[in-house]
Amino acid sequence: MDLKPDLVLKYGANGGRYLARWNLKHKVKLLLGLPSTSYHTSCSMLLHHIEGNDPDSALHNHPWPAVAVILWGGYYQRVACKEEGQWVFRQEKVSWFNVLRVNEYHRIVWVRSNTWTITFTGKLLSRGWGFLNYLGQHVDHKDYLHTKEDDQ
């Protein structure tokens, strides 16, 4: 079985790694010779090695509900959610677990060295992941990241 991460996120094209992800449900199914569905459409179990804060200043969402359990380390995040039609921002210390809601946006702003989490995701519920722009509007990740690349 291949133990390399399923996803590696880096700071820019030549930057260092800030997150590595292993889809544990997928790897176990492969080990057992069972068919595996994409973790984008079904419940999943993800192991993350978080090595740095999110590189962009914009907050992002996730298209599925999830609970991340901190195995080692911890982090601080900035969170935005709508309350009575207004965006409310808060800073949170995450040292045991983090509940990720589909209608909230967040950004990891500080990470303790060598942080590991296991994240249990629910079924895909929303239009997809994206970023919260300065007008408080959701921008699809493909459009947002394309725009950011054009600005450079």
ABEGO torsion letter per residue (X at the ends): XBABBABBBBBEAABBBABBBBBAAAAAAAAAGBBBBBAAABBBBBBBBBABBBABABBBBBABBBBBBBABEEBBBBBBBBBGGBBBBBBBBBAABBBBBAABBBBBABBBBGBBBBBBBBBBABAEBBBBBAAGBBBBAAAAAAAAAAAX
